[in-house]
Amino acid sequence: MADKPARMEAMNHYHMWVNLKDSRQDLAWAKAVHDYLEYLRERGLIEKWTLSRRKFGFSPDGLHEFHVVVSCRDLAQLDAAFGHVATRDGEVERLHAPVYAMVTDFKSALYRDFPDPERVQR
């Protein structure tokens, strides 16, 4: 009988697809995203994040030029991150404002690693 696969710690992934209002500001926006998401990561509000850009125009209809993925241990961590950002106060607002000010056509989705660790596997 084959061994069951090792259980991994499941993550929740908050996906965001955006275009920029001015694509000439791509590097400034990438730096703003870095500064903002590193601020959240350093405070334990998210686990990790990635920023990618569509290549050669390949993507399904309706998805945009840039793709940001923010990964959290669970929904409680994601909710804490949203709660912190929602204060729109102090340093978090200073870092968040340039990110969203440059963005248009925002779309988002929430995914989880699968199969869930709680899932009974036979």
GROMACS elastic network, one bead per residue, 0.5 to 0.9 nm:
[ bonds ]
;  ai    aj funct       b0    kb
    3     6     6  0.86470   500
    4     7     6  0.86125   500
    4   121     6  0.83198   500
    4   122     6  0.85316   500
    5     8     6  0.88838   500
    7    10     6  0.86261   500
    7   117     6  0.63698   500
    8   116     6  0.89330   500
    8   117     6  0.69969   500
    9    73     6  0.78286   500
    9   113     6  0.87265   500
    9   116     6  0.88746   500
    9   117     6  0.71287   500
   10    73     6  0.67918   500
   10    74     6  0.79228   500
   10   112     6  0.71663   500
   10   113     6  0.53723   500
   10   114     6  0.75372   500
   10   115     6  0.84098   500
   10   116     6  0.65199   500
   10   117     6  0.65038   500
   11    47     6  0.89314   500
   11    71     6  0.63220   500
   11    72     6  0.56557   500
   11    74     6  0.62436   500
   11   111     6  0.86094   500
   11   112     6  0.58461   500
   11   113     6  0.55945   500
   12    70     6  0.82669   500
   12    71     6  0.55946   500
   12    72     6  0.52310   500
   12    73     6  0.62008   500
   12    74     6  0.58473   500
   12    75     6  0.69970   500
   12    78     6  0.81953   500
   12   110     6  0.70702   500
   12   111     6  0.58197   500
   12   113     6  0.65027   500
   13    49     6  0.89535   500
   13    69     6  0.62601   500
   13    70     6  0.56204   500
   13    72     6  0.64500   500
   13    73     6  0.89164   500
   13   109     6  0.82352   500
   13   110     6  0.57424   500
   13   111     6  0.50938   500
   13   112     6  0.58528   500
   13   113     6  0.79034   500
   14    68     6  0.81132   500
   14    69     6  0.55777   500
   14    70     6  0.50766   500
   14    71     6  0.62701   500
   14    72     6  0.81041   500
   14    78     6  0.84969   500
   14   108     6  0.71281   500
   14   109     6  0.59476   500
   14   111     6  0.64731   500
   14   112     6  0.86803   500
   15    67     6  0.70332   500
   15    68     6  0.58249   500
   15    70     6  0.65534   500
   15    71     6  0.86921   500
   15   107     6  0.81992   500
   15   108     6  0.53536   500
   15   109     6  0.51203   500
   15   110     6  0.61122   500
   15   111     6  0.76145   500
   16    66     6  0.80727   500
   16    67     6  0.56296   500
   16    68     6  0.50775   500
   16    69     6  0.63257   500
   16    70     6  0.83939   500
   16   106     6  0.69449   500
   16   107     6  0.56369   500
   16   109     6  0.66436   500
   16   110     6  0.89170   500
   17    63     6  0.62368   500
   17    64     6  0.53528   500
   17    65     6  0.70918   500
   17    66     6  0.55430   500
   17    68     6  0.64439   500
   17    69     6  0.88548   500
   17   105     6  0.78215   500
   17   106     6  0.58702   500
   17   107     6  0.51746   500
   17   108     6  0.62573   500
   17   109     6  0.88967   500
   18    63     6  0.77678   500
   18    64     6  0.51926   500
   18    65     6  0.61701   500
   18    66     6  0.52899   500
   18    67     6  0.66242   500
   18    68     6  0.83264   500
   18   103     6  0.63016   500
   18   104     6  0.61098   500
   18   105     6  0.54403   500
   18   107     6  0.65171   500
   18   108     6  0.87985   500
   19    22     6  0.85638   500
   19    23     6  0.79024   500
   19    64     6  0.55702   500
   19    65     6  0.53122   500
   19    66     6  0.61668   500
   19   102     6  0.85985   500
   19   103     6  0.58991   500
   19   104     6  0.53170   500
   19   105     6  0.57654   500
   19   106     6  0.72298   500
   20    23     6  0.54047   500
   20    24     6  0.86487   500
   20    25     6  0.77375   500
   20    26     6  0.74415   500
   20    29     6  0.83302   500
   20    65     6  0.79814   500
   20    66     6  0.82226   500
   20   102     6  0.56570   500
   20   104     6  0.56392   500
   20   105     6  0.80902   500
   21    24     6  0.89791   500
   21    25     6  0.84815   500
   21   101     6  0.85329   500
   21   102     6  0.56081   500
   21   103     6  0.56682   500
   21   104     6  0.57490   500
   21   105     6  0.89026   500
   22    25     6  0.57643   500
   22    26     6  0.77436   500
   22   102     6  0.71963   500
   22   103     6  0.85000   500
   23    26     6  0.54126   500
   24    27     6  0.79226   500
   24    28     6  0.87741   500
   25    28     6  0.53073   500
   25    29     6  0.60667   500
   25    30     6  0.85979   500
   25   102     6  0.80183   500
   26    29     6  0.51633   500
   26    30     6  0.61189   500
   26    31     6  0.87063   500
   27    31     6  0.62088   500
   27    32     6  0.85855   500
   28    31     6  0.52208   500
   28    32     6  0.62703   500
   28    33     6  0.87343   500
   29    33     6  0.61376   500
   29    34     6  0.85381   500
   29    98     6  0.73835   500
   29    99     6  0.62261   500
   29   102     6  0.69383   500
   29   103     6  0.87199   500
   30    33     6  0.50950   500
   30    34     6  0.61522   500
   30    35     6  0.86627   500
   30    51     6  0.77918   500
   30    99     6  0.84391   500
   31    35     6  0.61262   500
   31    36     6  0.85311   500
   32    35     6  0.51689   500
   32    36     6  0.60649   500
   32    37     6  0.85108   500
   32    95     6  0.68773   500
   32    96     6  0.78181   500
   32    97     6  0.89329   500
   32    98     6  0.63438   500
   32    99     6  0.56887   500
   33    36     6  0.51978   500
   33    37     6  0.59494   500
   33    38     6  0.82236   500
   33    51     6  0.81271   500
   33    68     6  0.88771   500
   33    95     6  0.82790   500
   33    96     6  0.80497   500
   33    98     6  0.84311   500
   33    99     6  0.59166   500
   34    37     6  0.54352   500
   34    38     6  0.58244   500
   34    39     6  0.83469   500
   34    49     6  0.89491   500
   34    50     6  0.89975   500
   34    51     6  0.84739   500
   35    38     6  0.53355   500
   35    39     6  0.61411   500
   35    40     6  0.88932   500
   35    95     6  0.67568   500
   35    96     6  0.88894   500
   36    39     6  0.51716   500
   36    40     6  0.66146   500
   36    41     6  0.88533   500
   36    92     6  0.73934   500
   36    94     6  0.87835   500
   36    95     6  0.50578   500
   36    96     6  0.59629   500
   36    99     6  0.78130   500
   37    40     6  0.50567   500
   37    41     6  0.61062   500
   37    42     6  0.85352   500
   37    46     6  0.80830   500
   37    48     6  0.83110   500
   37    49     6  0.71113   500
   37    70     6  0.82554   500
   37    95     6  0.87619   500
   37    96     6  0.88140   500
   38    42     6  0.58674   500
   38    43     6  0.84601   500
   38    46     6  0.88486   500
   38    48     6  0.83975   500
   38    49     6  0.83976   500
   39    42     6  0.53574   500
   39    43     6  0.65169   500
   39    45     6  0.87998   500
   39    91     6  0.89688   500
   39    92     6  0.78386   500
   39    95     6  0.82348   500
   40    43     6  0.52955   500
   40    44     6  0.65203   500
   40    45     6  0.52236   500
   40    46     6  0.59892   500
   40    47     6  0.86836   500
   40    81     6  0.71744   500
   40    84     6  0.89147   500
   40    85     6  0.89353   500
   40    92     6  0.84213   500
   41    44     6  0.51265   500
   41    45     6  0.56392   500
   41    47     6  0.58313   500
   41    48     6  0.64466   500
   41    49     6  0.82845   500
   42    45     6  0.75954   500
   42    46     6  0.81684   500
   42    47     6  0.87548   500
   43    46     6  0.78280   500
   44    47     6  0.66691   500
   44    77     6  0.82311   500
   44    81     6  0.87113   500
   45    72     6  0.77788   500
   45    77     6  0.59341   500
   45    78     6  0.69730   500
   45    79     6  0.88060   500
   45    80     6  0.64369   500
   45    82     6  0.87568   500
   45    84     6  0.83958   500
   46    49     6  0.78325   500
   46    70     6  0.69595   500
   46    71     6  0.62023   500
   46    72     6  0.50573   500
   46    73     6  0.77034   500
   46    77     6  0.66975   500
   46    78     6  0.68016   500
   46    80     6  0.89268   500
   46    81     6  0.68237   500
   47    70     6  0.76866   500
   47    71     6  0.56403   500
   47    72     6  0.51572   500
   47    73     6  0.68088   500
   47    77     6  0.88529   500
   48    69     6  0.83417   500
   48    70     6  0.60809   500
   48    71     6  0.53298   500
   48    72     6  0.72006   500
   49    68     6  0.71549   500
   49    69     6  0.53952   500
   49    71     6  0.59296   500
   50    67     6  0.80544   500
   50    68     6  0.56461   500
   50    69     6  0.52625   500
   50    70     6  0.67474   500
   50    71     6  0.87306   500
   51    66     6  0.72185   500
   51    67     6  0.58259   500
   51    69     6  0.66630   500
   51    70     6  0.89972   500
   52    65     6  0.85912   500
   52    66     6  0.58184   500
   52    67     6  0.51938   500
   52    68     6  0.64514   500
   52    69     6  0.86649   500
   53    64     6  0.87795   500
   53    65     6  0.57518   500
   53    67     6  0.61414   500
   53    68     6  0.87957   500
   54    57     6  0.60097   500
   54    58     6  0.63836   500
   54    59     6  0.70016   500
   54    64     6  0.75681   500
   54    65     6  0.51293   500
   54    66     6  0.61278   500
   54    67     6  0.76182   500
   55    58     6  0.59178   500
   55    59     6  0.83544   500
   55    65     6  0.84018   500
   56    59     6  0.89498   500
   57    65     6  0.78912   500
   59    62     6  0.81609   500
   59    63     6  0.63429   500
   59    64     6  0.77915   500
   59    65     6  0.86323   500
   60    63     6  0.59896   500
   60    64     6  0.88926   500
   61    64     6  0.84922   500
   62   107     6  0.89012   500
   63    66     6  0.85505   500
   63    67     6  0.86133   500
   63   107     6  0.77426   500
   64    67     6  0.73316   500
   64   105     6  0.75064   500
   64   106     6  0.82273   500
   64   107     6  0.82629   500
   70    78     6  0.89424   500
   71    74     6  0.87479   500
   71    78     6  0.82547   500
   72    75     6  0.71969   500
   72    76     6  0.86264   500
   72    77     6  0.60543   500
   72    78     6  0.58892   500
   73    76     6  0.81194   500
   73    77     6  0.64331   500
   73    78     6  0.79418   500
   74    77     6  0.55373   500
   74    78     6  0.65933   500
   74    79     6  0.87680   500
   75    79     6  0.59102   500
   75    80     6  0.84440   500
   76    79     6  0.50148   500
   76    80     6  0.61346   500
   76    81     6  0.86528   500
   77    80     6  0.50384   500
   77    81     6  0.62862   500
   77    82     6  0.87076   500
   78    81     6  0.50571   500
   78    82     6  0.62478   500
   78    83     6  0.85422   500
   79    82     6  0.50286   500
   79    83     6  0.60045   500
   79    84     6  0.85549   500
   80    84     6  0.61252   500
   80    85     6  0.86088   500
   81    84     6  0.51598   500
   81    85     6  0.62122   500
   81    86     6  0.85015   500
   82    85     6  0.51430   500
   82    86     6  0.59295   500
   82    87     6  0.88559   500
   83    86     6  0.50705   500
   83    87     6  0.67502   500
   84    87     6  0.56847   500
   84    88     6  0.78644   500
   84    89     6  0.87772   500
   84    92     6  0.77983   500
   85    88     6  0.57911   500
   85    89     6  0.79620   500
   85    92     6  0.62414   500
   85    93     6  0.72521   500
   85    96     6  0.78880   500
   86    89     6  0.81576   500
   86    93     6  0.88180   500
   87    90     6  0.86375   500
   87    92     6  0.81942   500
   87    93     6  0.80115   500
   88    91     6  0.85698   500
   88    92     6  0.64719   500
   88    94     6  0.83932   500
   88    96     6  0.82665   500
   88    97     6  0.88901   500
   89    92     6  0.61219   500
   89    93     6  0.52767   500
   89    94     6  0.78907   500
   90    93     6  0.56410   500
   90    94     6  0.63587   500
   90    95     6  0.88893   500
   91    95     6  0.61901   500
   91    96     6  0.84651   500
   92    95     6  0.52463   500
   92    96     6  0.59241   500
   92    97     6  0.84477   500
   93    97     6  0.56892   500
   93    98     6  0.88789   500
   94    97     6  0.57403   500
   94    98     6  0.75586   500
   95    98     6  0.65002   500
   95    99     6  0.73177   500
   96    99     6  0.53484   500
   96   100     6  0.65666   500
   96   101     6  0.85348   500
   97   100     6  0.56152   500
   97   101     6  0.58425   500
   97   102     6  0.87076   500
   98   101     6  0.50273   500
   98   102     6  0.63371   500
   98   103     6  0.88956   500
   99   102     6  0.58545   500
   99   103     6  0.68659   500
  100   103     6  0.51560   500
  100   104     6  0.80692   500
  101   104     6  0.83691   500
  103   106     6  0.71392   500
  112   115     6  0.86170   500
  112   116     6  0.78676   500
  113   116     6  0.64253   500
  113   117     6  0.88537   500
  114   117     6  0.79310   500
  115   118     6  0.82765   500
  115   119     6  0.65686   500
  115   121     6  0.89157   500
  116   119     6  0.52475   500
  116   120     6  0.87740   500
  117   120     6  0.80473   500
